[in-house]
Amino acid sequence: MTDRGYFIDANVFLRHLLNDHPFQSPQCLALFEAIERGEERGWTTDMVIAEIVWVLAGKPYQVKRETIAQWLLALTSLPNLRVERRRRLTHALRLYTSTPMDFIDAYNAAFILDRQGPTKLYSFDAHFDRVPELTRLEPGGEQAAKAA
């Protein structure tokens, strides 16, 4: 097994992105710079990225979707930072900025689209209709009867 380096938790990303702590934020910046230079290696998961989006988008920060996506796409593209399901996360971040859906729904849409097979889903969330490659059905609805 190859050495993936150290796991990086959401709070390390957040202290770096928000630059809101006098001691921790500069340490996090130094870590990401070392990763960028290849002096350190790290890895994280899609759940960490989801937590970061949730924190940044919510109160008190309320960072714009486009900014969140820009920050995370830049960090997750660092060559010495392995991100589980990077391609799916990139797809989800693009859907997150181009539709009114929250990040988890954008991630699920990307998950459905990345799979081989049907792109139909049951949901009452009409924002899925903004993803033209998906077919949203409502349980017991008219569309469900037609699809059967």
Contact map, one row per residue, 1 for C-alpha under 8 A:
1110000000000000000000000000000000000000000000000000000000000000000000000000000000000000000000000000000000000000000000000000000000000000000000000000
1111000000000000000000000000000000000000000000000000000000000000000000000000000000000000000000000000000000000000000000000000000000000000000000000000
1111100000000000000000000000000000000000000000000000000000000000000000000000000000000000000000000000000000000000000000000000000000000000000000000000
0111110000000000000000000000000000000000111000000000000000000000000000000000000001000000000000000000000000000000000000000000000000000000000000000000
0011111000000000000000000000000000000001111000000000000000000000000000000000000000000000000000000000000000000000000000000000000000000000000000000000
0001111100000000000000000000000000000000111000000000000000000000000000000000000000000000000000000000000000000000000000000000000000000000000000000000
0000111110000000000000000000000000000000011100000000000000000000000000000000000000000000000000000000000000000000000000000000000000000000000000000000
0000011111011000000000000000000000000000011100000000000000000000000000000000000000000000000000000000000000000000000000000000000000000000000000000000
0000001111111000000000000000000000000000000100010000000000000000000000000000000000000000000000000000000000000000000000000000000000000000000000000000
0000000111111100000000000000000000000000000000011011000000000000000000000000000000000000000000000000000000000000000000000000000000000000000000000000
0000000011111110000000000000000000000000000000000001000000000000000000000000000000000000000000000000000000000000000000000000000000000000000000000000
0000000111111111000000000001000000000000000000000000000000000000000000000000000000000000000000000000000000000000000000000000000000000000000000000000
0000000111111111100000000001000000000000000000000001000000000000000000000000000000000000000000000000000000000000000000000000000000000000000000000000
0000000001111111111000000000000000000000000000000001000000000000000000000000000000000000000000000000000000000000000000000000000000000000000000000000
0000000000111111111110011001000000000000000000000000000000000000000000000000000000000000000000000000000000000000000000000000000000000000000000000000
0000000000011111111100011101100000000000000000000000000000000000000000000000000000000000000000000000000000000000000000000000000000000000000000000000
0000000000001111111000000000000000000000000000000000000000000000000000100000000000000000000000000000000000000000000000000000000000000000000000000000
0000000000000111111100001000000000000000000000000000000000000000000000000000000000000000000000000000000000000000000000000000000000000000000000000000
0000000000000111111111001100000000000000000000000000000000000000000000000000000000000000000000000000000000000000000000000000000000000000000000000000
0000000000000011011111001000000000000000000000000000000000000000000000000000000000000000000000000000000000000000000000000000000000000000000000000000
0000000000000010001111111000000000000000000000000000000000000000000000000000000000000000000000000000000000000000000000000000000000000000000000000000
0000000000000000001111111100000000000000000000000000000000000000000000000000000000000000000000000000000000000000000000000000000000000000000000000000
0000000000000000000011111110000000000000000000000000000000000000000000000000000000000000000000000000000000000000000000000000000000000000000000000000
0000000000000011000011111111000000000000000000000000000000000000000000000000000000000000000000000000000000000000000000000000000000000000000000000000
0000000000000011011111111111100000000000000000000000000000000000000000000000000000000000000000000000000000000000000000000000000000000000000000000000
0000000000000001001001111111110000000000000000000000000000000000000000000000000000000000000000000000000000000000000000000000000000000000000000000000
0000000000000000000000111111111000000000000000000000000000000000000000000000000000000000000000000000000000000000000000000000000000000000000000000000
0000000000011011000000011111111100000000000000000000000000000000000000000000000000000000000000000000000000000000000000000000000000000000000000000000
0000000000000001000000001111111110000000000000000000000000000000000000000000000000000000000000000000000000000000000000000000000000000000000000000000
0000000000000000000000000111111111000000000000000000000000000000000000000000000000000000000000000000000000000000000000000000000000000000000000000000
0000000000000000000000000011111111100001000000000000000000000000000000000000000000000000000000000000000000000000000000000000000000000000000000000000
0000000000000000000000000001111111110000000000000000000000000000000000000000000000000000000000000000000000000000000000000000000000000000000000000000
0000000000000000000000000000111111111000000000000000000000000000000000000000000000000000000000000000000000000000000000000000000000000000000000000000
0000000000000000000000000000011111111111000000000000000000000000000000000000000000000000000000000000000000000000000000000000000000000000000000000000
0000000000000000000000000000001111111111110000000000000000000000000000000000011110000000000000000000000000000000000000000000000000000000000000000000
0000000000000000000000000000000111111111000000000000000000000000000000000000011100000000000000000000000000000000000000000000000000000000000000000000
0000000000000000000000000000000011111111000000000000000000000000000000000000000000000000000000000000000000000000000000000000000000000000000000000000
0000000000000000000000000000000001111111100000000000000000000000000000000000000100000000000000000000000000000000000000000000000000000000000000000000
0000000000000000000000000000000001111111100000000000000000000000000000000000000000000000000000000000000000000000000000000000000000000000000000000000
0000100000000000000000000000001001111111110000000000000000000000000000000000000100000000000000000000000000000000000000000000000000000000000000000000
0001110000000000000000000000000000100111111000000000000000000000000000000000000110000000000000000000000000000000000000000000000000000000000000000000
0001111100000000000000000000000000100001111100000000000000000000000000000000000111000000000000000000000000000000000000000000000000000000000000000000
0001111100000000000000000000000000000000111110000000000000000000000000000000000011110000000000000000000000000000000000000000000000000000000000000000
0000001110000000000000000000000000000000011111010000000000000000000000000000000011110000000000000000000000000000000000000000000000000000000000000000
0000000000000000000000000000000000000000001111111000000000000000000000000000000000111000000000000000000000000000000000000000000000000000000000000000
0000000000000000000000000000000000000000000111111100000000000000000000000000000000111100100000000000000000000000000000000000000000000000000000000000
0000000000000000000000000000000000000000000011111110000000000000000000000000000000000000000000000000000000000000000000000000000000000000000000000000
0000000011000000000000000000000000000000000111111111000000000000000000000000000000000000000000000000000000000000000000000000000000000000000000000000
0000000001000000000000000000000000000000000011111111100000000000000000010000000000000000000000000000000000000000000000000000000000000000000000000000
0000000000000000000000000000000000000000000001111111110000000000000000000000000000000000000000000000001100000000000000000000000000000000000000000000
0000000001000000000000000000000000000000000000111111111000000000000000000000000000000000000000000000000000000000000000000000000000000000000000000000
0000000001101100000000000000000000000000000000011111111100000000000000000000000000000000000000000000000000000000000000000000000000000000000000000000
0000000000000000000000000000000000000000000000001111111110000000000100000000000000000000000000000000001000000000000000000000000000000000000000000000
0000000000000000000000000000000000000000000000000111111111000000000000000000000000000000000000000000001000000000000000000000000000000000000000000000
0000000000000000000000000000000000000000000000000011111111101000000000000000000000000000000000000000000000000000000000000000000000000000000000000000
0000000000000000000000000000000000000000000000000001111111101110000100000000000000000000000000000000000000000000000000000000000000000000000000000000
0000000000000000000000000000000000000000000000000000111111101111100100000000000000000000000000000000000000000000000000000000000000000000000000000000
0000000000000000000000000000000000000000000000000000011111111110000000000000000000000000000000000000000000000000000000000000000000000000000000000000
0000000000000000000000000000000000000000000000000000001111111100000000000000000000000000000000000000000000000000000000000000000000000000000000000000
0000000000000000000000000000000000000000000000000000000001111100000000000000000000000000000000000000000000000000000000000000000000000000000000000000
0000000000000000000000000000000000000000000000000000001111111110000000000000000000000000000000000000000000000000000000000000000000000000000000000000
0000000000000000000000000000000000000000000000000000000111111111000000000000000000000000000000000000000000000000000000000000000000000000000000000000
0000000000000000000000000000000000000000000000000000000111001111101100000000000000000000000000000000000000000000000000000000000000000000000000000000
0000000000000000000000000000000000000000000000000000000010000111111100000000000000000000000000000000000000000000000000000000000000000000000000000000
0000000000000000000000000000000000000000000000000000000010000011111110000000000000000000000000011000000000000000000000000000000000000000000000000000
0000000000000000000000000000000000000000000000000000000000000001111111000000000000000000000000001000000000000000000000000000000000000000000000000000
0000000000000000000000000000000000000000000000000000000000000011111111100000000000000000000000000000000000000000000000000000000000000000000000000000
0000000000000000000000000000000000000000000000000000100110000011111111110000000000000000000000000000000000000000000000000000000000000000000000000000
0000000000000000000000000000000000000000000000000000000000000000111111111000000000000000000011011000000000000000000000000000000000000000000000000000
0000000000000000000000000000000000000000000000000000000000000000011111111100000000000000000000000000000000000000000000000000000000000000000000000000
0000000000000000100000000000000000000000000000000000000000000000001111111110000000000000000000000000000000000000000000000000000000000000000000000000
0000000000000000000000000000000000000000000000001000000000000000000111111111000000000000000000000000000000000000000000000000000000000000000000000000
0000000000000000000000000000000000000000000000000000000000000000000011111111100000000000010010000000000000000000000000000000000000000000000000000000
0000000000000000000000000000000000000000000000000000000000000000000001111111110000000000000000000000000000000000000000000000000000000000000000000000
0000000000000000000000000000000000000000000000000000000000000000000000111111110000000000000000000000000000000000000000000000000000000000000000000000
0000000000000000000000000000000000000000000000000000000000000000000000011111110011100100000000000000000000000000000000000000000000000000000000000000
0000000000000000000000000000000000000000000000000000000000000000000000001111111010000000000000000000000000000000000000000000000000000000000000000000
0000000000000000000000000000000000110000000000000000000000000000000000000111111110000000000000000000000000000000000000000000000000000000000000000000
0000000000000000000000000000000000110000000000000000000000000000000000000000111111000000000000000000000000000000000000000000000000000000000000000000
0000000000000000000000000000000000110101110000000000000000000000000000000000011111000000000000000000000000000000000000000000000000000000000000000000
0000000000000000000000000000000000100000111100000000000000000000000000000001111111100000000000000000000000000000000000000000000000000000000000000000
0001000000000000000000000000000000000000011100000000000000000000000000000001001111110100000000000000000000000000000000000000000000000000000000000000
0000000000000000000000000000000000000000001111000000000000000000000000000001000011111100000000000000000000000000000000000000000000000000000000000000
0000000000000000000000000000000000000000001111000000000000000000000000000000000001111100000000000000000000000000000000000000000000000000000000000000
0000000000000000000000000000000000000000000011000000000000000000000000000000000000111111100000000000000000000000000000000000000000000000000000000000
0000000000000000000000000000000000000000000001000000000000000000000000000001000001111111110000000000000000000000000000000000000000000000000000000000
0000000000000000000000000000000000000000000000000000000000000000000000000000000000001111111000000000000000000000000000000000000000000000000000000000
0000000000000000000000000000000000000000000000000000000000000000000000000000000000001111111100000000000000100110010000000000000000000000000000000000
0000000000000000000000000000000000000000000001000000000000000000000000000000000000001111111110000000000000100100000000000000000000000000000000000000
0000000000000000000000000000000000000000000000000000000000000000000000001000000000000111111111000000000000000000000000000000000000000000000000000000
0000000000000000000000000000000000000000000000000000000000000000000000000000000000000011111111100000000000100100000000000000000000000000000000000000
0000000000000000000000000000000000000000000000000000000000000000000000000000000000000001111111110000001001111100000000000000000000000000000000000000
0000000000000000000000000000000000000000000000000000000000000000000010001000000000000000111111111000001001100000000000000000000000000000000000000000
0000000000000000000000000000000000000000000000000000000000000000000010000000000000000000011111111100000000000000000000000000000000000000000000000000
0000000000000000000000000000000000000000000000000000000000000000000000000000000000000000001111111110000001000100000000000000000000000000000000000000
0000000000000000000000000000000000000000000000000000000000000000100010000000000000000000000111111111111001000000000000000000000000000000000000000000
0000000000000000000000000000000000000000000000000000000000000000110010000000000000000000000011111111000000000000000000000000000000000000000000000000
0000000000000000000000000000000000000000000000000000000000000000000000000000000000000000000001111111000000000000000000000000000000000000000000000000
0000000000000000000000000000000000000000000000000000000000000000000000000000000000000000000000111111100000000000000000000000001001100000000000000000
0000000000000000000000000000000000000000000000000000000000000000000000000000000000000000000000011111110000000000000000000000001000000000000000000000
0000000000000000000000000000000000000000000000000000000000000000000000000000000000000000000000010011111011000000000000000000001100000000000000000000
0000000000000000000000000000000000000000000000000000000000000000000000000000000000000000000000010001111111000000000000000000000000000000000000000000
0000000000000000000000000000000000000000000000000100110000000000000000000000000000000000000110010000111111100000000000000000000000000000000000000000
0000000000000000000000000000000000000000000000000100000000000000000000000000000000000000000000000000011111110000000000000000000000000000000000000000
0000000000000000000000000000000000000000000000000000000000000000000000000000000000000000000000000000111111111000000000000000000000000000000000000000
0000000000000000000000000000000000000000000000000000000000000000000000000000000000000000000110110000111111111100000000000000000000000000000000000000
0000000000000000000000000000000000000000000000000000000000000000000000000000000000000001101110000000001111111110000000000000000000000000000000000000
0000000000000000000000000000000000000000000000000000000000000000000000000000000000000000000100000000000111111111000000000000000000000000000000000000
0000000000000000000000000000000000000000000000000000000000000000000000000000000000000000000100000000000011111111100000000000000100100100000000000000
0000000000000000000000000000000000000000000000000000000000000000000000000000000000000001101100100000000001111111110000000000000000000000000000000000
0000000000000000000000000000000000000000000000000000000000000000000000000000000000000001000000000000000000111111111000000000000000000000000000000000
0000000000000000000000000000000000000000000000000000000000000000000000000000000000000000000000000000000000011111111000100000000000000000000000000000
0000000000000000000000000000000000000000000000000000000000000000000000000000000000000000000000000000000000001111111100100000000000001100000000000000
0000000000000000000000000000000000000000000000000000000000000000000000000000000000000001000000000000000000000111111100000000000000000000000000000000
0000000000000000000000000000000000000000000000000000000000000000000000000000000000000000000000000000000000000011111110000000000000000000000000000000
0000000000000000000000000000000000000000000000000000000000000000000000000000000000000000000000000000000000000000111111000000000000000000000000000000
0000000000000000000000000000000000000000000000000000000000000000000000000000000000000000000000000000000000000000001111100000000000000000000000000000
0000000000000000000000000000000000000000000000000000000000000000000000000000000000000000000000000000000000000000000111110000000000000000000000000000
0000000000000000000000000000000000000000000000000000000000000000000000000000000000000000000000000000000000000001100011111000000000001110000000000000
0000000000000000000000000000000000000000000000000000000000000000000000000000000000000000000000000000000000000000000001111100000000000111100000000000
0000000000000000000000000000000000000000000000000000000000000000000000000000000000000000000000000000000000000000000000111110000000000111100000000000
0000000000000000000000000000000000000000000000000000000000000000000000000000000000000000000000000000000000000000000000011111000000000001111000000000
0000000000000000000000000000000000000000000000000000000000000000000000000000000000000000000000000000000000000000000000001111110000000001111000000000
0000000000000000000000000000000000000000000000000000000000000000000000000000000000000000000000000000000000000000000000000111110000000000110000000000
0000000000000000000000000000000000000000000000000000000000000000000000000000000000000000000000000000000000000000000000000011111100000000000000000000
0000000000000000000000000000000000000000000000000000000000000000000000000000000000000000000000000000000000000000000000000011111111000001000000000000
0000000000000000000000000000000000000000000000000000000000000000000000000000000000000000000000000011100000000000000000000000111111100000000000000000
0000000000000000000000000000000000000000000000000000000000000000000000000000000000000000000000000000100000001000000000000000111111100101000000000000
0000000000000000000000000000000000000000000000000000000000000000000000000000000000000000000000000000000000000000000000000000011111110111000000000000
0000000000000000000000000000000000000000000000000000000000000000000000000000000000000000000000000010000000000000000000000000011111110000000000000000
0000000000000000000000000000000000000000000000000000000000000000000000000000000000000000000000000010000000001000000000000000001111111100000000000000
0000000000000000000000000000000000000000000000000000000000000000000000000000000000000000000000000000000000000000000000000000000011111110000000000000
0000000000000000000000000000000000000000000000000000000000000000000000000000000000000000000000000000000000000000100000100000000000111110000000000000
0000000000000000000000000000000000000000000000000000000000000000000000000000000000000000000000000000000000001000100000111000000110111111000000000000
0000000000000000000000000000000000000000000000000000000000000000000000000000000000000000000000000000000000000000000000111000000010011111100000000000
0000000000000000000000000000000000000000000000000000000000000000000000000000000000000000000000000000000000000000000000011110010110000111110000000000
0000000000000000000000000000000000000000000000000000000000000000000000000000000000000000000000000000000000000000000000011111000000000011111010110000
0000000000000000000000000000000000000000000000000000000000000000000000000000000000000000000000000000000000000000000000000111000000000001111111110000
0000000000000000000000000000000000000000000000000000000000000000000000000000000000000000000000000000000000000000000000000110000000000000111110010000
0000000000000000000000000000000000000000000000000000000000000000000000000000000000000000000000000000000000000000000000000000000000000000011111011000
0000000000000000000000000000000000000000000000000000000000000000000000000000000000000000000000000000000000000000000000000000000000000000111111111000
0000000000000000000000000000000000000000000000000000000000000000000000000000000000000000000000000000000000000000000000000000000000000000010111111100
0000000000000000000000000000000000000000000000000000000000000000000000000000000000000000000000000000000000000000000000000000000000000000110011111110
0000000000000000000000000000000000000000000000000000000000000000000000000000000000000000000000000000000000000000000000000000000000000000111111111111
0000000000000000000000000000000000000000000000000000000000000000000000000000000000000000000000000000000000000000000000000000000000000000000111111111
0000000000000000000000000000000000000000000000000000000000000000000000000000000000000000000000000000000000000000000000000000000000000000000001111111
0000000000000000000000000000000000000000000000000000000000000000000000000000000000000000000000000000000000000000000000000000000000000000000000111111
0000000000000000000000000000000000000000000000000000000000000000000000000000000000000000000000000000000000000000000000000000000000000000000000011111
